[in-house]
Amino acid sequence: MTLLSEPGHVFQLTNAAYQRLIGQRQVIGKPVREALPELEGQRFFHRANVMSKMGAGSLSHLVRMAMIADSTH
C-alpha cells in the first residue's frame, strides 16, 4: 500500500509489502515519475491524473503496473 499526495503524485507513505515490491527504494517525498521511472509508458500517470481531477481517493482497482526487480535500487 502506498499513499500519494497531489500535485505530482508524491509518495507520502509506503508499507512493508510495497517496499518489497519496489525493491526497498527510498521513495518518500519523491514524485512517482522520479522514484519509479519504469512506470513511464504504462498509462499510470494518465489514469492517476484523471482520478485526481475526479476527486477519487483510490487507484487500486484501476491501475495495473509492471514492476521489474532491479537490485541496483
All heavy atoms as TSV, in Angstrom:
chain	resi	resn	atom	element	x	y	z
A	1	MET	N	N	0.832	-1.158	0.000
A	1	MET	CA	C	0.000	0.000	0.000
A	1	MET	C	C	0.884	1.230	0.000
A	1	MET	O	O	1.944	1.248	0.608
A	1	MET	CB	C	-0.879	-0.032	1.265
A	1	MET	CG	C	-1.928	1.032	1.358
A	1	MET	SD	S	-1.514	2.629	2.100
A	1	MET	CE	C	-0.580	2.299	3.530
A	2	THR	N	N	0.434	2.209	-0.732
A	2	THR	CA	C	1.148	3.482	-0.743
A	2	THR	C	C	0.144	4.621	-0.725
A	2	THR	O	O	-0.989	4.475	-1.171
A	2	THR	CB	C	2.076	3.604	-1.960
A	2	THR	OG1	O	2.858	4.783	-1.839
A	2	THR	CG2	C	1.326	3.633	-3.268
A	3	LEU	N	N	0.564	5.741	-0.197
A	3	LEU	CA	C	-0.255	6.942	-0.175
A	3	LEU	C	C	0.492	8.016	-0.941
A	3	LEU	O	O	1.653	8.313	-0.637
A	3	LEU	CB	C	-0.496	7.391	1.272
A	3	LEU	CG	C	-1.258	8.695	1.465
A	3	LEU	CD1	C	-2.688	8.561	0.949
A	3	LEU	CD2	C	-1.245	9.083	2.933
A	4	LEU	N	N	-0.185	8.582	-1.950
A	4	LEU	CA	C	0.395	9.643	-2.774
A	4	LEU	C	C	-0.345	10.933	-2.502
A	4	LEU	O	O	-1.542	10.926	-2.217
A	4	LEU	CB	C	0.264	9.297	-4.256
A	4	LEU	CG	C	0.859	7.976	-4.719
A	4	LEU	CD1	C	0.522	7.736	-6.188
A	4	LEU	CD2	C	2.352	7.942	-4.500
A	5	SER	N	N	0.363	12.058	-2.619
A	5	SER	CA	C	-0.280	13.364	-2.482
A	5	SER	C	C	-0.218	14.104	-3.808
A	5	SER	O	O	0.592	13.789	-4.681
A	5	SER	CB	C	0.379	14.176	-1.374
A	5	SER	OG	O	1.704	14.506	-1.735
A	6	GLU	N	N	-1.072	15.087	-3.925
A	6	GLU	CA	C	-1.128	15.932	-5.113
A	6	GLU	C	C	-0.602	17.310	-4.744
A	6	GLU	O	O	-0.646	17.698	-3.581
A	6	GLU	CB	C	-2.568	16.034	-5.610
A	6	GLU	CG	C	-3.146	14.713	-6.068
A	6	GLU	CD	C	-2.373	14.097	-7.211
A	6	GLU	OE1	O	-1.828	14.848	-8.051
A	6	GLU	OE2	O	-2.304	12.871	-7.279
A	7	PRO	N	N	-0.139	18.086	-5.697
A	7	PRO	CA	C	0.042	17.702	-7.094
A	7	PRO	C	C	1.306	16.873	-7.300
A	7	PRO	O	O	2.189	16.871	-6.444
A	7	PRO	CB	C	0.183	19.053	-7.796
A	7	PRO	CG	C	0.791	19.949	-6.763
A	7	PRO	CD	C	0.255	19.469	-5.426
A	8	GLY	N	N	1.354	16.158	-8.367
A	8	GLY	CA	C	2.557	15.458	-8.771
A	8	GLY	C	C	2.699	14.026	-8.316
A	8	GLY	O	O	3.721	13.411	-8.556
A	9	HIS	N	N	1.684	13.475	-7.637
A	9	HIS	CA	C	1.738	12.076	-7.207
A	9	HIS	C	C	3.019	11.811	-6.409
A	9	HIS	O	O	3.866	11.024	-6.775
A	9	HIS	CB	C	1.636	11.116	-8.399
A	9	HIS	CG	C	0.616	11.516	-9.410
A	9	HIS	ND1	N	-0.708	11.678	-9.095
A	9	HIS	CD2	C	0.727	11.809	-10.725
A	9	HIS	CE1	C	-1.370	12.039	-10.186
A	9	HIS	NE2	N	-0.524	12.136	-11.177
A	10	VAL	N	N	3.128	12.494	-5.289
A	10	VAL	CA	C	4.309	12.414	-4.434
A	10	VAL	C	C	4.061	11.383	-3.332
A	10	VAL	O	O	3.032	11.399	-2.664
A	10	VAL	CB	C	4.628	13.793	-3.805
A	10	VAL	CG1	C	5.811	13.696	-2.852
A	10	VAL	CG2	C	4.909	14.815	-4.909
A	11	PHE	N	N	5.032	10.492	-3.148
A	11	PHE	CA	C	4.922	9.466	-2.109
A	11	PHE	C	C	4.907	10.096	-0.721
A	11	PHE	O	O	5.798	10.880	-0.388
A	11	PHE	CB	C	6.106	8.494	-2.182
A	11	PHE	CG	C	5.991	7.485	-3.282
A	11	PHE	CD1	C	6.640	7.685	-4.486
A	11	PHE	CD2	C	5.247	6.326	-3.111
A	11	PHE	CE1	C	6.545	6.753	-5.500
A	11	PHE	CE2	C	5.143	5.388	-4.119
A	11	PHE	CZ	C	5.792	5.601	-5.322
A	12	GLN	N	N	3.914	9.735	0.075
A	12	GLN	CA	C	3.812	10.183	1.460
A	12	GLN	C	C	4.028	9.034	2.439
A	12	GLN	O	O	4.521	9.246	3.535
A	12	GLN	CB	C	2.444	10.814	1.717
A	12	GLN	CG	C	2.194	12.052	0.901
A	12	GLN	CD	C	3.208	13.140	1.172
A	12	GLN	OE1	O	3.487	13.471	2.320
A	12	GLN	NE2	N	3.784	13.694	0.117
A	13	LEU	N	N	3.636	7.827	2.026
A	13	LEU	CA	C	3.680	6.674	2.915
A	13	LEU	C	C	3.745	5.399	2.086
A	13	LEU	O	O	3.127	5.323	1.027
A	13	LEU	CB	C	2.401	6.649	3.765
A	13	LEU	CG	C	2.180	5.474	4.690
A	13	LEU	CD1	C	3.103	5.584	5.898
A	13	LEU	CD2	C	0.725	5.431	5.139
A	14	THR	N	N	4.515	4.435	2.541
A	14	THR	CA	C	4.516	3.099	1.944
A	14	THR	C	C	4.547	2.077	3.070
A	14	THR	O	O	5.093	2.341	4.134
A	14	THR	CB	C	5.742	2.853	1.029
A	14	THR	OG1	O	6.929	2.996	1.802
A	14	THR	CG2	C	5.786	3.817	-0.150
A	15	ASN	N	N	3.947	0.901	2.833
A	15	ASN	CA	C	4.045	-0.150	3.843
A	15	ASN	C	C	5.128	-1.146	3.442
A	15	ASN	O	O	5.751	-1.029	2.371
A	15	ASN	CB	C	2.692	-0.819	4.094
A	15	ASN	CG	C	2.191	-1.637	2.919
A	15	ASN	OD1	O	2.873	-1.798	1.904
A	15	ASN	ND2	N	0.982	-2.156	3.045
A	16	ALA	N	N	5.373	-2.138	4.279
A	16	ALA	CA	C	6.460	-3.099	4.044
A	16	ALA	C	C	6.257	-3.883	2.761
A	16	ALA	O	O	7.215	-4.144	2.023
A	16	ALA	CB	C	6.576	-4.042	5.235
A	17	ALA	N	N	5.021	-4.271	2.471
A	17	ALA	CA	C	4.754	-5.035	1.245
A	17	ALA	C	C	5.073	-4.202	0.005
A	17	ALA	O	O	5.658	-4.700	-0.957
A	17	ALA	CB	C	3.301	-5.509	1.216
A	18	TYR	N	N	4.695	-2.932	0.018
A	18	TYR	CA	C	5.001	-2.060	-1.119
A	18	TYR	C	C	6.500	-1.851	-1.246
A	18	TYR	O	O	7.047	-1.854	-2.352
A	18	TYR	CB	C	4.269	-0.716	-0.979
A	18	TYR	CG	C	4.266	0.063	-2.258
A	18	TYR	CD1	C	3.321	-0.196	-3.242
A	18	TYR	CD2	C	5.219	1.039	-2.500
A	18	TYR	CE1	C	3.330	0.507	-4.438
A	18	TYR	CE2	C	5.231	1.754	-3.679
A	18	TYR	CZ	C	4.283	1.475	-4.646
A	18	TYR	OH	O	4.306	2.172	-5.841
A	19	GLN	N	N	7.183	-1.698	-0.138
A	19	GLN	CA	C	8.641	-1.548	-0.170
A	19	GLN	C	C	9.302	-2.773	-0.789
A	19	GLN	O	O	10.251	-2.647	-1.565
A	19	GLN	CB	C	9.185	-1.290	1.229
A	19	GLN	CG	C	9.037	0.132	1.697
A	19	GLN	CD	C	9.743	1.116	0.797
A	19	GLN	OE1	O	9.118	2.042	0.303
A	19	GLN	NE2	N	11.019	0.955	0.565
A	20	ARG	N	N	8.813	-3.959	-0.473
A	20	ARG	CA	C	9.361	-5.175	-1.099
A	20	ARG	C	C	9.102	-5.157	-2.601
A	20	ARG	O	O	9.966	-5.512	-3.395
A	20	ARG	CB	C	8.774	-6.430	-0.467
A	20	ARG	CG	C	9.342	-6.741	0.912
A	20	ARG	CD	C	8.937	-8.114	1.424
A	20	ARG	NE	N	7.500	-8.292	1.515
A	20	ARG	CZ	C	6.737	-7.925	2.547
A	20	ARG	NH1	N	7.300	-7.345	3.600
A	20	ARG	NH2	N	5.442	-8.139	2.540
A	21	LEU	N	N	7.907	-4.726	-3.002
A	21	LEU	CA	C	7.545	-4.668	-4.416
A	21	LEU	C	C	8.480	-3.759	-5.202
A	21	LEU	O	O	8.865	-4.068	-6.319
A	21	LEU	CB	C	6.096	-4.180	-4.564
A	21	LEU	CG	C	5.597	-3.952	-5.983
A	21	LEU	CD1	C	5.463	-5.280	-6.715
A	21	LEU	CD2	C	4.286	-3.206	-5.970
A	22	ILE	N	N	8.861	-2.649	-4.611
A	22	ILE	CA	C	9.698	-1.675	-5.323
A	22	ILE	C	C	11.182	-1.817	-5.004
A	22	ILE	O	O	11.981	-0.954	-5.346
A	22	ILE	CB	C	9.223	-0.231	-5.082
A	22	ILE	CG1	C	9.364	0.171	-3.621
A	22	ILE	CG2	C	7.811	-0.039	-5.600
A	22	ILE	CD1	C	9.120	1.651	-3.356
A	23	GLY	N	N	11.550	-2.903	-4.360
A	23	GLY	CA	C	12.971	-3.166	-4.125
A	23	GLY	C	C	13.591	-2.310	-3.038
A	23	GLY	O	O	14.765	-1.945	-3.142
A	24	GLN	N	N	12.819	-1.963	-2.028
A	24	GLN	CA	C	13.317	-1.187	-0.880
A	24	GLN	C	C	13.849	0.199	-1.266
A	24	GLN	O	O	14.667	0.776	-0.555
A	24	GLN	CB	C	14.388	-1.972	-0.099
A	24	GLN	CG	C	13.943	-3.318	0.383
A	24	GLN	CD	C	12.764	-3.267	1.351
A	24	GLN	OE1	O	12.603	-2.329	2.106
A	24	GLN	NE2	N	11.922	-4.278	1.313
A	25	ARG	N	N	13.406	0.738	-2.388
A	25	ARG	CA	C	13.839	2.086	-2.783
A	25	ARG	C	C	13.306	3.135	-1.810
A	25	ARG	O	O	12.216	2.992	-1.271
A	25	ARG	CB	C	13.344	2.415	-4.194
A	25	ARG	CG	C	14.058	1.610	-5.240
A	25	ARG	CD	C	13.596	2.018	-6.603
A	25	ARG	NE	N	12.757	0.969	-7.153
A	25	ARG	CZ	C	12.293	0.964	-8.397
A	25	ARG	NH1	N	12.559	1.958	-9.203
A	25	ARG	NH2	N	11.561	-0.032	-8.815
A	26	GLN	N	N	14.055	4.183	-1.629
A	26	GLN	CA	C	13.649	5.307	-0.785
A	26	GLN	C	C	12.818	6.259	-1.642
A	26	GLN	O	O	13.372	7.023	-2.430
A	26	GLN	CB	C	14.878	6.008	-0.210
A	26	GLN	CG	C	15.742	5.100	0.644
A	26	GLN	CD	C	14.952	4.511	1.816
A	26	GLN	OE1	O	14.280	5.229	2.545
A	26	GLN	NE2	N	15.034	3.208	1.985
A	27	VAL	N	N	11.502	6.203	-1.494
A	27	VAL	CA	C	10.622	6.972	-2.360
A	27	VAL	C	C	9.867	8.095	-1.653
A	27	VAL	O	O	9.316	8.975	-2.317
A	27	VAL	CB	C	9.606	6.044	-3.070
A	27	VAL	CG1	C	10.331	5.050	-3.979
A	27	VAL	CG2	C	8.720	5.315	-2.077
A	28	ILE	N	N	9.831	8.109	-0.328
A	28	ILE	CA	C	9.062	9.102	0.407
A	28	ILE	C	C	9.549	10.508	0.051
A	28	ILE	O	O	10.750	10.787	0.062
A	28	ILE	CB	C	9.165	8.882	1.936
A	28	ILE	CG1	C	8.672	7.485	2.318
A	28	ILE	CG2	C	8.399	9.976	2.704
A	28	ILE	CD1	C	7.252	7.178	1.940
A	29	GLY	N	N	8.575	11.377	-0.303
A	29	GLY	CA	C	8.891	12.750	-0.679
A	29	GLY	C	C	9.225	12.931	-2.148
A	29	GLY	O	O	9.412	14.055	-2.601
A	30	LYS	N	N	9.291	11.828	-2.898
A	30	LYS	CA	C	9.616	11.912	-4.320
A	30	LYS	C	C	8.362	11.701	-5.164
A	30	LYS	O	O	7.498	10.900	-4.817
A	30	LYS	CB	C	10.625	10.831	-4.714
A	30	LYS	CG	C	11.975	10.983	-4.066
A	30	LYS	CD	C	12.896	9.876	-4.523
A	30	LYS	CE	C	14.246	9.969	-3.835
A	30	LYS	NZ	N	15.131	8.866	-4.248
A	31	PRO	N	N	8.288	12.386	-6.319
A	31	PRO	CA	C	7.197	12.114	-7.248
A	31	PRO	C	C	7.373	10.719	-7.854
A	31	PRO	O	O	8.503	10.232	-8.015
A	31	PRO	CB	C	7.342	13.182	-8.327
A	31	PRO	CG	C	8.447	14.072	-7.901
A	31	PRO	CD	C	9.164	13.454	-6.765
A	32	VAL	N	N	6.261	10.087	-8.201
A	32	VAL	CA	C	6.317	8.739	-8.782
A	32	VAL	C	C	7.196	8.722	-10.028
A	32	VAL	O	O	7.980	7.790	-10.223
A	32	VAL	CB	C	4.902	8.207	-9.102
A	32	VAL	CG1	C	4.971	6.881	-9.835
A	32	VAL	CG2	C	4.087	8.072	-7.831
A	33	ARG	N	N	7.107	9.723	-10.877
A	33	ARG	CA	C	7.917	9.752	-12.113
A	33	ARG	C	C	9.411	9.650	-11.818
A	33	ARG	O	O	10.152	9.038	-12.573
A	33	ARG	CB	C	7.671	11.037	-12.906
A	33	ARG	CG	C	6.390	11.048	-13.664
A	33	ARG	CD	C	6.325	12.281	-14.556
A	33	ARG	NE	N	5.000	12.486	-15.061
A	33	ARG	CZ	C	4.505	11.905	-16.129
A	33	ARG	NH1	N	5.228	11.056	-16.814
A	33	ARG	NH2	N	3.280	12.164	-16.518
A	34	GLU	N	N	9.840	10.265	-10.750
A	34	GLU	CA	C	11.255	10.222	-10.369
A	34	GLU	C	C	11.601	8.906	-9.671
A	34	GLU	O	O	12.629	8.297	-9.945
A	34	GLU	CB	C	11.561	11.389	-9.437
A	34	GLU	CG	C	12.977	11.418	-8.912
A	34	GLU	CD	C	13.185	12.523	-7.896
A	34	GLU	OE1	O	12.481	13.549	-7.934
A	34	GLU	OE2	O	14.071	12.354	-7.038
A	35	ALA	N	N	10.736	8.483	-8.771
A	35	ALA	CA	C	11.029	7.314	-7.945
A	35	ALA	C	C	10.882	5.995	-8.688
A	35	ALA	O	O	11.627	5.048	-8.419
A	35	ALA	CB	C	10.113	7.309	-6.722
A	36	LEU	N	N	9.942	5.916	-9.622
A	36	LEU	CA	C	9.671	4.669	-10.357
A	36	LEU	C	C	9.609	4.943	-11.858
A	36	LEU	O	O	8.553	4.846	-12.492
A	36	LEU	CB	C	8.348	4.053	-9.879
A	36	LEU	CG	C	8.224	3.763	-8.388
A	36	LEU	CD1	C	6.827	3.294	-8.052
A	36	LEU	CD2	C	9.270	2.758	-7.937
A	37	PRO	N	N	10.731	5.281	-12.468
A	37	PRO	CA	C	10.725	5.657	-13.887
A	37	PRO	C	C	10.245	4.539	-14.816
A	37	PRO	O	O	9.807	4.812	-15.931
A	37	PRO	CB	C	12.187	6.035	-14.167
A	37	PRO	CG	C	12.982	5.352	-13.109
A	37	PRO	CD	C	12.085	5.301	-11.899
A	38	GLU	N	N	10.278	3.300	-14.362
A	38	GLU	CA	C	9.820	2.195	-15.201
A	38	GLU	C	C	8.313	2.216	-15.447
A	38	GLU	O	O	7.810	1.501	-16.323
A	38	GLU	CB	C	10.244	0.840	-14.618
A	38	GLU	CG	C	9.632	0.498	-13.274
A	38	GLU	CD	C	10.426	1.025	-12.080
A	38	GLU	OE1	O	11.156	2.022	-12.202
A	38	GLU	OE2	O	10.298	0.406	-11.011
A	39	LEU	N	N	7.586	3.055	-14.725
A	39	LEU	CA	C	6.141	3.160	-14.950
A	39	LEU	C	C	5.801	4.016	-16.159
A	39	LEU	O	O	4.672	3.984	-16.639
A	39	LEU	CB	C	5.448	3.735	-13.716
A	39	LEU	CG	C	5.506	2.883	-12.467
A	39	LEU	CD1	C	4.728	3.544	-11.343
A	39	LEU	CD2	C	4.978	1.490	-12.724
A	40	GLU	N	N	6.764	4.776	-16.648
A	40	GLU	CA	C	6.530	5.602	-17.829
A	40	GLU	C	C	6.062	4.714	-18.977
A	40	GLU	O	O	6.597	3.640	-19.206
A	40	GLU	CB	C	7.813	6.341	-18.214
A	40	GLU	CG	C	7.586	7.473	-19.176
A	40	GLU	CD	C	6.811	8.618	-18.542
A	40	GLU	OE1	O	7.173	9.073	-17.455
A	40	GLU	OE2	O	5.829	9.054	-19.166
A	41	GLY	N	N	5.034	5.157	-19.677
A	41	GLY	CA	C	4.523	4.408	-20.817
A	41	GLY	C	C	3.499	3.343	-20.451
A	41	GLY	O	O	3.018	2.624	-21.325
A	42	GLN	N	N	3.129	3.220	-19.170
A	42	GLN	CA	C	2.161	2.208	-18.745
A	42	GLN	C	C	0.799	2.805	-18.407
A	42	GLN	O	O	-0.032	2.136	-17.806
A	42	GLN	CB	C	2.702	1.439	-17.536
A	42	GLN	CG	C	3.928	0.645	-17.855
A	42	GLN	CD	C	4.317	-0.224	-16.690
A	42	GLN	OE1	O	3.485	-0.881	-16.088
A	42	GLN	NE2	N	5.606	-0.226	-16.362
A	43	ARG	N	N	0.558	4.040	-18.774
A	43	ARG	CA	C	-0.696	4.748	-18.550
A	43	ARG	C	C	-0.984	5.047	-17.082
A	43	ARG	O	O	-2.049	5.535	-16.741
A	43	ARG	CB	C	-1.870	4.019	-19.213
A	43	ARG	CG	C	-1.721	3.933	-20.725
A	43	ARG	CD	C	-2.937	3.434	-21.441
A	43	ARG	NE	N	-4.198	4.063	-21.132
A	43	ARG	CZ	C	-4.647	5.233	-21.614
A	43	ARG	NH1	N	-3.891	5.928	-22.423
A	43	ARG	NH2	N	-5.827	5.694	-21.286
A	44	PHE	N	N	-0.059	4.749	-16.202
A	44	PHE	CA	C	-0.265	5.064	-14.790
A	44	PHE	C	C	-0.540	6.542	-14.602
A	44	PHE	O	O	-1.477	6.941	-13.901
A	44	PHE	CB	C	0.950	4.654	-13.950
A	44	PHE	CG	C	0.881	5.185	-12.537
A	44	PHE	CD1	C	0.173	4.499	-11.570
A	44	PHE	CD2	C	1.493	6.378	-12.198
A	44	PHE	CE1	C	0.075	5.000	-10.280
A	44	PHE	CE2	C	1.404	6.883	-10.905
A	44	PHE	CZ	C	0.694	6.188	-9.954
A	45	PHE	N	N	0.286	7.383	-15.201
A	45	PHE	CA	C	0.183	8.820	-14.980
A	45	PHE	C	C	-1.108	9.386	-15.553
A	45	PHE	O	O	-1.749	10.234	-14.937
A	45	PHE	CB	C	1.417	9.540	-15.520
A	45	PHE	CG	C	2.666	9.061	-14.844
A	45	PHE	CD1	C	3.559	8.237	-15.500
A	45	PHE	CD2	C	2.935	9.405	-13.534
A	45	PHE	CE1	C	4.695	7.770	-14.867
A	45	PHE	CE2	C	4.067	8.940	-12.881
A	45	PHE	CZ	C	4.947	8.117	-13.563
A	46	HIS	N	N	-1.510	8.902	-16.706
A	46	HIS	CA	C	-2.784	9.339	-17.290
A	46	HIS	C	C	-3.935	8.986	-16.353
A	46	HIS	O	O	-4.775	9.835	-16.030
A	46	HIS	CB	C	-2.997	8.698	-18.660
A	46	HIS	CG	C	-4.374	8.928	-19.198
A	46	HIS	ND1	N	-4.772	10.148	-19.688
A	46	HIS	CD2	C	-5.444	8.111	-19.283
A	46	HIS	CE1	C	-6.039	10.067	-20.060
A	46	HIS	NE2	N	-6.464	8.837	-19.832
A	47	ARG	N	N	-3.980	7.764	-15.898
A	47	ARG	CA	C	-5.060	7.327	-15.013
A	47	ARG	C	C	-5.023	8.054	-13.674
A	47	ARG	O	O	-6.055	8.438	-13.139
A	47	ARG	CB	C	-4.996	5.825	-14.814
A	47	ARG	CG	C	-5.371	5.079	-16.067
A	47	ARG	CD	C	-5.278	3.594	-15.873
A	47	ARG	NE	N	-5.682	2.928	-17.094
A	47	ARG	CZ	C	-5.321	1.714	-17.415
A	47	ARG	NH1	N	-4.557	1.014	-16.604
A	47	ARG	NH2	N	-5.726	1.170	-18.538
A	48	ALA	N	N	-3.836	8.234	-13.131
A	48	ALA	CA	C	-3.712	8.947	-11.856
A	48	ALA	C	C	-4.192	10.389	-11.997
A	48	ALA	O	O	-4.880	10.908	-11.113
A	48	ALA	CB	C	-2.274	8.901	-11.361
A	49	ASN	N	N	-3.858	11.036	-13.109
A	49	ASN	CA	C	-4.305	12.409	-13.337
A	49	ASN	C	C	-5.820	12.482	-13.472
A	49	ASN	O	O	-6.453	13.376	-12.908
A	49	ASN	CB	C	-3.634	12.997	-14.577
A	49	ASN	CG	C	-2.177	13.287	-14.357
A	49	ASN	OD1	O	-1.732	13.522	-13.244
A	49	ASN	ND2	N	-1.406	13.259	-15.434
A	50	VAL	N	N	-6.412	11.552	-14.208
A	50	VAL	CA	C	-7.864	11.531	-14.377
A	50	VAL	C	C	-8.547	11.334	-13.028
A	50	VAL	O	O	-9.489	12.051	-12.678
A	50	VAL	CB	C	-8.292	10.429	-15.377
A	50	VAL	CG1	C	-9.793	10.194	-15.327
A	50	VAL	CG2	C	-7.846	10.794	-16.782
A	51	MET	N	N	-8.062	10.376	-12.244
A	51	MET	CA	C	-8.673	10.099	-10.952
A	51	MET	C	C	-8.515	11.296	-10.008
A	51	MET	O	O	-9.417	11.615	-9.247
A	51	MET	CB	C	-8.071	8.842	-10.328
A	51	MET	CG	C	-8.343	7.587	-11.126
A	51	MET	SD	S	-10.096	7.278	-11.411
A	51	MET	CE	C	-10.638	6.928	-9.757
A	52	SER	N	N	-7.389	11.958	-10.072
A	52	SER	CA	C	-7.159	13.129	-9.224
A	52	SER	C	C	-8.151	14.237	-9.567
A	52	SER	O	O	-8.734	14.859	-8.676
A	52	SER	CB	C	-5.730	13.615	-9.392
A	52	SER	OG	O	-5.513	14.774	-8.642
A	53	LYS	N	N	-8.366	14.477	-10.848
A	53	LYS	CA	C	-9.296	15.510	-11.288
A	53	LYS	C	C	-10.730	15.178	-10.890
A	53	LYS	O	O	-11.534	16.063	-10.637
A	53	LYS	CB	C	-9.202	15.715	-12.793
A	53	LYS	CG	C	-7.927	16.406	-13.208
A	53	LYS	CD	C	-7.821	16.536	-14.701
A	53	LYS	CE	C	-6.467	17.109	-15.064
A	53	LYS	NZ	N	-6.255	17.135	-16.502
A	54	MET	N	N	-11.052	13.878	-10.824
A	54	MET	CA	C	-12.395	13.444	-10.436
A	54	MET	C	C	-12.582	13.478	-8.927
A	54	MET	O	O	-13.692	13.310	-8.435
A	54	MET	CB	C	-12.652	12.024	-10.943
A	54	MET	CG	C	-12.748	11.922	-12.451
A	54	MET	SD	S	-12.868	10.214	-13.035
A	54	MET	CE	C	-14.318	9.635	-12.173
A	55	GLY	N	N	-11.484	13.639	-8.188
A	55	GLY	CA	C	-11.566	13.652	-6.741
A	55	GLY	C	C	-11.598	12.267	-6.129
A	55	GLY	O	O	-11.929	12.101	-4.962
A	56	ALA	N	N	-11.258	11.248	-6.899
A	56	ALA	CA	C	-11.247	9.873	-6.393
A	56	ALA	C	C	-10.067	9.676	-5.462
A	56	ALA	O	O	-9.000	10.239	-5.666
A	56	ALA	CB	C	-11.172	8.884	-7.549
A	57	GLY	N	N	-10.244	8.854	-4.450
A	57	GLY	CA	C	-9.204	8.656	-3.460
A	57	GLY	C	C	-8.370	7.421	-3.659
A	57	GLY	O	O	-7.379	7.235	-2.973
A	58	SER	N	N	-8.740	6.550	-4.603
A	58	SER	CA	C	-8.010	5.285	-4.732
A	58	SER	C	C	-7.877	4.876	-6.180
A	58	SER	O	O	-8.831	4.930	-6.940
A	58	SER	CB	C	-8.749	4.181	-3.975
A	58	SER	OG	O	-8.123	2.949	-4.194
A	59	LEU	N	N	-6.671	4.445	-6.532
A	59	LEU	CA	C	-6.413	3.913	-7.866
A	59	LEU	C	C	-6.298	2.400	-7.851
A	59	LEU	O	O	-6.109	1.783	-8.873
A	59	LEU	CB	C	-5.087	4.474	-8.411
A	59	LEU	CG	C	-5.010	5.958	-8.655
A	59	LEU	CD1	C	-3.578	6.349	-8.984
A	59	LEU	CD2	C	-5.931	6.360	-9.763
A	60	SER	N	N	-6.442	1.808	-6.697
A	60	SER	CA	C	-6.084	0.403	-6.521
A	60	SER	C	C	-6.809	-0.538	-7.463
A	60	SER	O	O	-6.257	-1.549	-7.861
A	60	SER	CB	C	-6.328	-0.030	-5.077
A	60	SER	OG	O	-7.691	0.106	-4.760
A	61	HIS	N	N	-8.029	-0.234	-7.837
A	61	HIS	CA	C	-8.769	-1.139	-8.707
A	61	HIS	C	C	-8.631	-0.766	-10.175
A	61	HIS	O	O	-9.121	-1.484	-11.035
A	61	HIS	CB	C	-10.246	-1.162	-8.320
A	61	HIS	CG	C	-10.454	-1.658	-6.931
A	61	HIS	ND1	N	-10.207	-2.960	-6.574
A	61	HIS	CD2	C	-10.842	-1.029	-5.813
A	61	HIS	CE1	C	-10.463	-3.108	-5.291
A	61	HIS	NE2	N	-10.842	-1.948	-4.803
A	62	LEU	N	N	-7.979	0.336	-10.465
A	62	LEU	CA	C	-7.923	0.823	-11.830
A	62	LEU	C	C	-6.551	0.750	-12.466
A	62	LEU	O	O	-6.430	0.866	-13.667
A	62	LEU	CB	C	-8.397	2.280	-11.874
A	62	LEU	CG	C	-9.816	2.511	-11.400
A	62	LEU	CD1	C	-10.111	3.995	-11.366
A	62	LEU	CD2	C	-10.802	1.800	-12.299
A	63	VAL	N	N	-5.538	0.550	-11.680
A	63	VAL	CA	C	-4.181	0.629	-12.201
A	63	VAL	C	C	-3.461	-0.696	-12.019
A	63	VAL	O	O	-3.387	-1.231	-10.924
A	63	VAL	CB	C	-3.382	1.760	-11.503
A	63	VAL	CG1	C	-1.951	1.787	-12.005
A	63	VAL	CG2	C	-4.053	3.096	-11.729
A	64	ARG	N	N	-2.946	-1.214	-13.097
A	64	ARG	CA	C	-2.089	-2.389	-13.051
A	64	ARG	C	C	-0.722	-1.945	-13.554
A	64	ARG	O	O	-0.612	-1.329	-14.604
A	64	ARG	CB	C	-2.642	-3.473	-13.963
A	64	ARG	CG	C	-1.880	-4.767	-13.868
A	64	ARG	CD	C	-2.415	-5.788	-14.832
A	64	ARG	NE	N	-3.802	-6.093	-14.526
A	64	ARG	CZ	C	-4.506	-6.981	-15.197
A	64	ARG	NH1	N	-3.984	-7.609	-16.209
A	64	ARG	NH2	N	-5.759	-7.218	-14.876
A	65	MET	N	N	0.324	-2.254	-12.782
A	65	MET	CA	C	1.663	-1.799	-13.130
A	65	MET	C	C	2.594	-2.991	-13.287
A	65	MET	O	O	2.479	-3.962	-12.547
A	65	MET	CB	C	2.225	-0.894	-12.030
A	65	MET	CG	C	1.435	0.336	-11.799
A	65	MET	SD	S	2.089	1.282	-10.415
A	65	MET	CE	C	1.298	0.464	-9.052
A	66	ALA	N	N	3.494	-2.884	-14.203
A	66	ALA	CA	C	4.541	-3.893	-14.341
A	66	ALA	C	C	5.794	-3.364	-13.677
A	66	ALA	O	O	6.289	-2.311	-14.022
A	66	ALA	CB	C	4.808	-4.185	-15.812
A	67	MET	N	N	6.268	-4.089	-12.691
A	67	MET	CA	C	7.472	-3.690	-11.981
A	67	MET	C	C	8.542	-4.749	-12.267
A	67	MET	O	O	8.267	-5.934	-12.239
A	67	MET	CB	C	7.222	-3.642	-10.473
A	67	MET	CG	C	6.107	-2.722	-10.054
A	67	MET	SD	S	6.495	-0.987	-10.238
A	67	MET	CE	C	7.766	-0.808	-9.027
A	68	ILE	N	N	9.727	-4.270	-12.517
A	68	ILE	CA	C	10.854	-5.168	-12.760
A	68	ILE	C	C	11.801	-5.056	-11.581
A	68	ILE	O	O	12.264	-3.965	-11.253
A	68	ILE	CB	C	11.571	-4.813	-14.065
A	68	ILE	CG1	C	10.612	-4.942	-15.237
A	68	ILE	CG2	C	12.820	-5.669	-14.244
A	68	ILE	CD1	C	11.175	-4.438	-16.539
A	69	ALA	N	N	12.061	-6.178	-10.948
A	69	ALA	CA	C	13.005	-6.182	-9.818
A	69	ALA	C	C	14.381	-5.789	-10.319
A	69	ALA	O	O	14.864	-6.298	-11.315
A	69	ALA	CB	C	13.048	-7.568	-9.178
A	70	ASP	N	N	14.987	-4.851	-9.639
A	70	ASP	CA	C	16.287	-4.347	-10.032
A	70	ASP	C	C	17.117	-4.146	-8.764
A	70	ASP	O	O	16.815	-3.280	-7.951
A	70	ASP	CB	C	16.124	-3.029	-10.775
A	70	ASP	CG	C	17.438	-2.474	-11.299
A	70	ASP	OD1	O	18.520	-2.972	-10.893
A	70	ASP	OD2	O	17.386	-1.551	-12.100
A	71	SER	N	N	18.119	-4.930	-8.594
A	71	SER	CA	C	18.915	-4.883	-7.378
A	71	SER	C	C	19.778	-3.633	-7.277
A	71	SER	O	O	20.421	-3.402	-6.279
A	71	SER	CB	C	19.786	-6.129	-7.277
A	71	SER	OG	O	20.691	-6.167	-8.365
A	72	THR	N	N	19.792	-2.781	-8.318
A	72	THR	CA	C	20.598	-1.566	-8.261
A	72	THR	C	C	19.899	-0.447	-7.534
A	72	THR	O	O	20.483	0.576	-7.263
A	72	THR	CB	C	20.965	-1.071	-9.676
A	72	THR	OG1	O	19.764	-0.711	-10.385
A	72	THR	CG2	C	21.720	-2.131	-10.434
A	73	HIS	N	N	18.611	-0.597	-7.175
A	73	HIS	CA	C	17.874	0.478	-6.495
A	73	HIS	C	C	17.912	0.258	-5.016
A	73	HIS	O	O	17.868	-0.732	-4.479
A	73	HIS	CB	C	16.426	0.532	-6.962
A	73	HIS	CG	C	16.300	0.971	-8.372
A	73	HIS	ND1	N	16.469	2.270	-8.776
A	73	HIS	CD2	C	16.048	0.264	-9.489
A	73	HIS	CE1	C	16.299	2.351	-10.071
A	73	HIS	NE2	N	16.047	1.149	-10.529
